[in-house]
Amino acid sequence: MNGANDGRSPPSSREAEPDDERSDSSPEPRRPPIYVLEDNTLHTRLTRELGVNYPFVSDGMPYVALPPLVIAVSEAGGVGMLGAAPEPADILDVRLQTIQAGTRRPFGVNFLMAPRDGRHATTREHIETCIARRVPIVSFQGGLPPSEWVAALRAAGSRVWVQAPSGEVARLALSLGVDGLIAQGRQASGLNQSTTPTLALVRELRALTDTVPVLAAGGIADGLSAARALFHGADGVWVGTRMVASVEAHAHPAYKQRIVDGDAGDTGVTALFGLEWPGHRMRVLRNRVVREWTGREGRAPMPMATPERVGTTVLFPGIPGGGTPVDVPRHSAFVPTPDTEGDLEEMAMPASGASMARIESVLPAGQIVVELMERARRVLADPHGLDVDADEDDRG
């Protein structure tokens, strides 16, 4: 059994007491080292708390992060997260059973808290399902969960994480007693209310707390970007766009290829896809509809006035009775999957341009996890230059 799982792991970098923290020639203390286990796995607070090999968490992306991706990431030594929206609680339960049959390693569920018509798609029934299935990690994005949900999950043994686009949201989350923060920088794909670059937000959240893990989200797609985030205080990385371009991701092949072919300037932030989450901004690929309406979303013909469809999709693939095609309305936030037919130039394709600049091919998820983390380990062994924000691309 390796050091990440045997309970004898070395202390976290923030608990360590290096023998040579300051030298005569150094005007400032050196940063505490990132510990590397004998079998070359990175060790951080996150790996020690969860007993995993790598401080790598796959984004729980709606529609895309289904059980095959979750299982592949967790089996590779990271933490796979299920994207729960928009599935009702009974379908969530089936998904959880599938994951637990495929891996005994830690995994989690990511819920969206962005309201629609004053109501949330995530309900207490979803939380009870997670409690009943003893889900190790439950994360929330797009808003804060009710305090009673946090208390109930933690009492049942689940860790609760909140995705924070700002220091203000992070403070509110900490007041709820959460077990982890995800620093969602402005480079992050999908629903994104952040205006702060990822590394700057990591440092801001790190300054708020040294008692819970902080994960970096936004622009993390290779070993260098992961190493940079860890160097700047993150306990782990939360990886989305890179995992869309994985074999196991339930994303349309053309969507995956656009991520591979794209570059830093090929995404934008828009509130155009507002049918499901009115007023919420999303970072998405710049396809035809995004180029046409970004900056003047208020003048776009929304489906309520023009109920025109741009294709069809399947919302609950792999579930008995869940394969019935449904319409994809114009300006819907439905993400194209292998079951989607229609005009992808009219659909929402969440992506981070900063990540796309680092993605060259579609690979198996497990290979992505190991290669990305091992490259990060090698970079951290000689961290020259990681102290600057060289890769903070304003283009996202």
Wavefront OBJ file of the C-alpha trace (Angstrom):
o trace
v 0.000 0.000 0.000
v 1.430 3.367 -0.905
v 1.933 6.309 1.365
v -1.212 8.113 0.237
v -3.419 5.399 1.653
v -1.632 3.777 4.567
v -2.211 6.509 7.146
v 1.525 7.201 7.459
v 1.792 9.989 4.911
v 4.199 12.842 5.646
v 2.695 16.063 6.993
v 1.168 18.568 4.595
v 3.379 21.313 3.261
v 1.769 23.780 5.667
v 2.436 21.581 8.685
v 6.026 20.797 7.736
v 8.995 22.441 9.397
v 11.741 22.524 6.770
v 15.269 22.515 8.146
v 16.392 25.170 5.690
v 13.462 27.514 5.311
v 15.623 30.630 5.140
v 19.129 31.155 3.811
v 21.472 34.119 4.116
v 21.143 34.860 0.422
v 17.345 34.765 0.388
v 15.556 37.966 1.417
v 12.284 36.052 1.933
v 11.445 32.584 3.275
v 11.169 29.897 0.631
v 7.742 28.360 0.133
v 7.213 25.064 1.987
v 7.843 22.165 -0.377
v 5.221 20.029 -2.045
v 5.884 16.553 -0.683
v 6.483 13.739 -3.135
v 5.883 10.155 -2.042
v 8.362 7.361 -2.758
v 6.177 6.108 -5.609
v 6.242 9.571 -7.213
v 2.721 10.635 -6.294
v 2.162 14.219 -5.207
v 1.148 14.675 -1.605
v -0.976 17.586 -0.388
v -3.577 18.185 2.272
v -6.189 16.918 -0.189
v -4.513 13.571 -0.844
v -3.984 12.993 2.859
v -7.586 13.773 3.778
v -9.086 11.602 1.040
v -6.477 8.862 0.801
v -5.978 9.359 -2.939
v -2.788 9.336 -4.986
v -3.161 12.648 -6.777
v -4.552 16.098 -5.877
v -6.656 15.950 -9.041
v -10.433 16.415 -9.083
v -12.461 16.105 -12.271
v -15.134 18.784 -12.626
v -18.669 17.482 -12.089
v -19.903 18.853 -15.396
v -23.647 18.596 -16.137
v -24.482 16.188 -18.975
v -20.794 15.285 -19.535
v -19.468 13.874 -16.241
v -21.396 10.603 -16.001
v -20.318 7.373 -14.214
v -17.744 6.189 -16.800
v -15.735 9.401 -16.402
v -16.114 9.429 -12.612
v -14.940 5.832 -12.318
v -11.995 6.315 -14.673
v -10.679 9.347 -12.780
v -11.063 7.787 -9.348
v -9.488 4.518 -10.438
v -6.501 6.474 -11.797
v -5.840 7.966 -8.366
v -7.764 11.223 -8.615
v -11.298 12.130 -7.555
v -14.079 11.781 -10.103
v -17.118 14.035 -9.662
v -20.570 13.251 -11.055
v -22.450 16.104 -12.715
v -25.903 15.751 -11.146
v -27.917 18.375 -13.034
v -30.571 18.135 -14.352
v -31.344 14.628 -13.107
v -34.052 13.964 -10.496
v -33.135 12.182 -7.292
v -34.224 8.702 -8.370
v -31.952 8.850 -11.424
v -29.143 10.226 -9.260
v -29.526 7.150 -7.086
v -29.055 4.865 -10.099
v -25.948 6.819 -11.119
v -24.482 6.476 -7.632
v -25.069 2.733 -7.597
v -23.269 2.462 -10.936
v -20.279 4.417 -9.654
v -20.059 2.414 -6.445
v -20.136 -0.812 -8.446
v -17.231 0.471 -10.554
v -14.871 1.886 -7.926
v -14.267 1.740 -4.204
v -12.149 4.861 -4.309
v -13.322 8.342 -3.258
v -15.658 10.185 -5.620
v -18.214 12.943 -5.380
v -21.319 14.632 -6.741
v -21.492 18.223 -7.978
v -24.809 20.095 -7.715
v -25.848 23.345 -9.373
v -27.516 25.910 -7.130
v -28.337 28.434 -9.858
v -32.078 29.132 -9.484
v -34.684 28.995 -12.222
v -37.946 30.858 -11.637
v -36.974 31.211 -7.983
v -36.536 27.461 -7.523
v -33.534 25.153 -7.510
v -33.206 21.948 -9.488
v -31.248 20.588 -6.531
v -33.606 19.560 -3.732
v -33.475 18.065 -0.262
v -34.328 14.750 -1.898
v -31.033 14.890 -3.791
v -29.213 15.505 -0.521
v -30.990 12.605 1.171
v -29.966 10.370 -1.716
v -26.321 11.326 -1.213
v -26.634 10.676 2.508
v -28.226 7.276 1.950
v -25.485 6.277 -0.503
v -22.731 7.685 1.743
v -21.231 9.839 -0.993
v -17.740 10.885 0.144
v -17.829 14.415 -1.327
v -20.734 16.701 -2.228
v -19.940 20.000 -3.930
v -22.111 22.976 -4.827
v -21.705 25.429 -7.701
v -23.558 28.594 -8.670
v -24.712 29.417 -5.155
v -24.528 28.414 -1.511
v -26.425 25.407 -0.134
v -28.777 25.815 2.839
v -26.979 25.463 6.152
v -29.142 22.497 7.105
v -27.948 20.608 4.019
v -24.346 21.212 4.984
v -24.992 20.060 8.546
v -26.864 16.941 7.446
v -24.224 15.907 4.921
v -21.359 16.438 7.330
v -23.188 14.556 10.084
v -23.499 11.631 7.673
v -19.774 11.669 6.945
v -19.764 13.491 3.602
v -17.328 16.297 2.928
v -18.988 19.453 1.612
v -17.215 21.681 -0.877
v -18.379 24.980 -2.365
v -17.202 26.561 -5.597
v -16.352 30.175 -4.804
v -15.920 32.801 -7.553
v -14.857 35.437 -5.020
v -13.515 35.939 -1.538
v -16.940 37.122 -0.404
v -18.596 33.855 -1.402
v -15.738 31.917 0.185
v -16.265 33.704 3.507
v -19.967 32.866 3.460
v -19.177 29.254 2.636
v -16.704 29.001 5.488
v -19.333 30.395 7.850
v -21.510 27.422 6.882
v -18.787 25.045 8.014
v -17.799 23.626 4.614
v -14.869 21.242 4.288
v -13.320 22.661 1.136
v -13.290 25.594 -1.274
v -12.956 25.543 -5.052
v -11.420 28.785 -6.292
v -13.283 29.352 -9.572
v -11.207 31.848 -11.532
v -12.473 33.833 -14.477
v -10.803 31.354 -16.862
v -13.124 28.541 -15.707
v -15.637 27.065 -18.136
v -19.398 26.823 -17.723
v -21.360 28.831 -15.172
v -18.904 31.462 -14.035
v -19.476 34.633 -12.028
v -15.790 35.276 -11.328
v -13.844 38.364 -12.351
v -10.575 37.293 -10.692
v -7.782 35.304 -12.378
v -7.456 31.765 -11.028
v -4.081 32.075 -9.312
v -4.973 35.401 -7.705
v -8.179 33.883 -6.365
v -6.301 30.857 -5.028
v -4.026 33.165 -3.068
v -6.997 35.184 -1.802
v -8.816 32.092 -0.571
v -5.640 30.633 0.866
v -5.234 33.798 2.916
v -8.765 33.343 4.272
v -8.212 29.834 5.608
v -5.489 27.331 6.256
v -7.825 24.770 7.786
v -9.659 23.449 4.693
v -8.383 22.441 1.239
v -8.475 25.025 -1.527
v -8.699 23.755 -5.115
v -7.817 25.762 -8.216
v -10.394 25.825 -11.028
v -9.935 27.562 -14.365
v -7.217 27.084 -16.958
v -5.814 23.863 -15.458
v -5.141 21.475 -18.317
v -1.526 20.296 -18.161
v 1.271 19.614 -15.714
v 2.644 23.149 -15.811
v -0.687 24.832 -15.048
v -1.327 22.294 -12.259
v 2.131 22.818 -10.780
v 1.651 26.576 -10.884
v -1.638 26.295 -8.986
v -0.105 24.048 -6.328
v 2.863 26.378 -5.958
v 0.553 29.352 -5.388
v -1.201 27.646 -2.484
v -3.780 25.262 -3.923
v -4.145 21.847 -2.300
v -5.432 20.379 -5.545
v -6.761 21.151 -9.002
v -10.327 21.022 -10.317
v -10.150 20.115 -14.014
v -13.009 20.613 -16.466
v -12.222 21.405 -20.105
v -9.311 18.960 -20.276
v -11.716 16.200 -19.142
v -14.324 17.072 -21.764
v -11.639 16.047 -24.258
v -11.358 12.577 -22.734
v -12.539 9.256 -24.103
v -14.953 8.648 -21.210
v -16.579 12.098 -21.217
v -20.203 11.993 -22.402
v -19.661 14.855 -24.836
v -20.432 15.031 -28.535
v -17.374 14.030 -30.633
v -17.492 17.355 -32.502
v -17.539 19.226 -29.170
v -14.430 17.312 -28.058
v -12.685 18.059 -31.332
v -13.440 21.772 -31.101
v -11.698 21.819 -27.743
v -8.672 20.076 -29.233
v -8.599 22.458 -32.208
v -9.303 25.627 -30.212
v -6.980 28.179 -28.650
v -6.983 30.767 -25.877
v -9.111 33.326 -27.691
v -11.803 30.894 -28.791
v -14.116 31.197 -25.776
v -16.203 34.006 -24.354
v -18.431 34.777 -21.386
v -22.108 35.286 -22.161
v -25.550 35.184 -20.560
v -27.013 34.034 -23.858
v -27.878 30.518 -22.724
v -30.353 31.697 -20.140
v -33.352 29.425 -20.519
v -32.340 27.141 -17.629
v -30.353 29.679 -15.584
v -31.565 33.213 -16.421
v -28.979 35.926 -15.928
v -26.105 33.560 -15.204
v -22.948 33.935 -17.214
v -21.272 30.999 -18.913
v -17.828 30.666 -20.472
v -18.378 28.788 -23.717
v -16.868 28.158 -27.129
v -17.360 30.999 -29.590
v -19.619 29.332 -32.113
v -21.941 31.181 -34.472
v -24.687 32.016 -31.968
v -22.186 33.250 -29.376
v -20.444 35.501 -31.876
v -23.796 36.854 -33.037
v -25.382 37.728 -29.699
v -22.692 38.182 -27.010
v -22.900 41.721 -25.683
v -26.508 42.145 -26.721
v -28.126 39.119 -25.109
v -31.147 41.188 -24.096
v -32.119 41.532 -27.754
v -31.761 37.830 -28.565
v -35.052 36.042 -29.398
v -35.477 33.771 -26.368
v -37.465 30.522 -26.620
v -40.350 31.867 -24.571
v -41.130 34.236 -27.443
v -39.797 32.039 -30.244
v -40.164 28.363 -29.290
v -37.805 27.201 -32.001
v -35.727 24.105 -31.520
v -32.124 23.728 -32.723
v -31.910 19.976 -32.215
v -32.762 17.056 -29.966
v -30.923 15.314 -27.150
v -31.327 12.669 -24.457
v -31.270 13.932 -20.887
v -30.916 10.675 -18.977
v -28.783 8.288 -21.051
v -28.223 4.795 -19.748
v -31.286 4.894 -17.502
v -34.277 2.621 -18.244
v -36.869 4.852 -19.869
v -34.437 7.777 -19.985
v -33.519 7.539 -23.640
v -36.457 9.470 -25.049
v -35.283 12.383 -27.217
v -36.274 15.873 -26.098
v -36.076 19.169 -27.949
v -33.086 21.474 -27.506
v -34.639 24.973 -27.579
v -32.752 27.915 -28.979
v -30.529 29.520 -26.300
v -30.794 26.463 -24.041
v -27.928 25.505 -21.740
v -28.192 21.847 -22.800
v -24.677 20.650 -23.669
v -24.222 18.524 -26.813
v -23.613 14.849 -26.029
v -23.271 11.757 -28.231
v -27.084 11.586 -28.184
v -27.492 15.136 -29.501
v -28.584 15.811 -33.055
v -28.852 19.271 -34.566
v -26.866 22.427 -35.151
v -23.951 22.667 -32.715
v -23.396 26.247 -33.888
v -26.532 27.108 -31.894
v -25.667 25.192 -28.710
v -23.793 25.877 -25.482
v -20.376 24.225 -25.330
v -18.664 25.148 -22.035
v -14.908 25.500 -22.373
v -11.915 27.408 -21.049
v -9.724 28.980 -23.700
v -6.766 28.992 -21.318
v -7.180 25.227 -21.072
v -7.764 24.679 -24.786
v -4.405 26.278 -25.515
v -2.867 23.304 -23.670
v -4.954 20.457 -25.119
v -3.683 18.573 -28.151
v -5.745 15.384 -28.305
v -8.582 13.339 -26.847
v -7.105 10.835 -24.382
v -8.353 8.249 -21.869
v -9.240 9.958 -18.601
v -6.880 7.834 -16.531
v -3.980 8.698 -18.801
v -4.786 12.393 -18.460
v -4.791 12.174 -14.665
v -1.476 10.346 -14.365
v 0.416 12.232 -17.063
v -0.783 15.642 -15.873
v 0.083 14.952 -12.246
v 3.428 13.339 -12.959
v 4.399 16.297 -15.105
v 3.340 18.609 -12.269
v 5.530 16.624 -9.888
v 8.555 17.034 -12.154
v 7.943 20.767 -12.543
v 7.609 21.249 -8.783
v 10.923 19.458 -8.262
v 12.529 22.490 -9.932
v 9.976 25.292 -9.487
v 11.967 28.110 -11.074
v 9.588 30.644 -12.583
v 6.402 29.360 -10.945
v 6.168 32.432 -8.726
v 4.940 34.630 -11.602
v 1.445 34.610 -13.091
v 2.794 34.007 -16.575
v -0.106 31.859 -17.703
v -2.961 34.060 -16.505
v -4.503 34.645 -19.925
v -7.156 37.390 -19.974
v -8.707 35.770 -23.015
v -9.805 32.816 -20.871
l 1 2 3 4 5 6 7 8 9 10 11 12 13 14 15 16 17 18 19 20 21 22 23 24 25 26 27 28 29 30 31 32 33 34 35 36 37 38 39 40 41 42 43 44 45 46 47 48 49 50 51 52 53 54 55 56 57 58 59 60 61 62 63 64 65 66 67 68 69 70 71 72 73 74 75 76 77 78 79 80 81 82 83 84 85 86 87 88 89 90 91 92 93 94 95 96 97 98 99 100 101 102 103 104 105 106 107 108 109 110 111 112 113 114 115 116 117 118 119 120 121 122 123 124 125 126 127 128 129 130 131 132 133 134 135 136 137 138 139 140 141 142 143 144 145 146 147 148 149 150 151 152 153 154 155 156 157 158 159 160 161 162 163 164 165 166 167 168 169 170 171 172 173 174 175 176 177 178 179 180 181 182 183 184 185 186 187 188 189 190 191 192 193 194 195 196 197 198 199 200 201 202 203 204 205 206 207 208 209 210 211 212 213 214 215 216 217 218 219 220 221 222 223 224 225 226 227 228 229 230 231 232 233 234 235 236 237 238 239 240 241 242 243 244 245 246 247 248 249 250 251 252 253 254 255 256 257 258 259 260 261 262 263 264 265 266 267 268 269 270 271 272 273 274 275 276 277 278 279 280 281 282 283 284 285 286 287 288 289 290 291 292 293 294 295 296 297 298 299 300 301 302 303 304 305 306 307 308 309 310 311 312 313 314 315 316 317 318 319 320 321 322 323 324 325 326 327 328 329 330 331 332 333 334 335 336 337 338 339 340 341 342 343 344 345 346 347 348 349 350 351 352 353 354 355 356 357 358 359 360 361 362 363 364 365 366 367 368 369 370 371 372 373 374 375 376 377 378 379 380 381 382 383 384 385 386 387 388 389 390 391 392 393 394 395 396
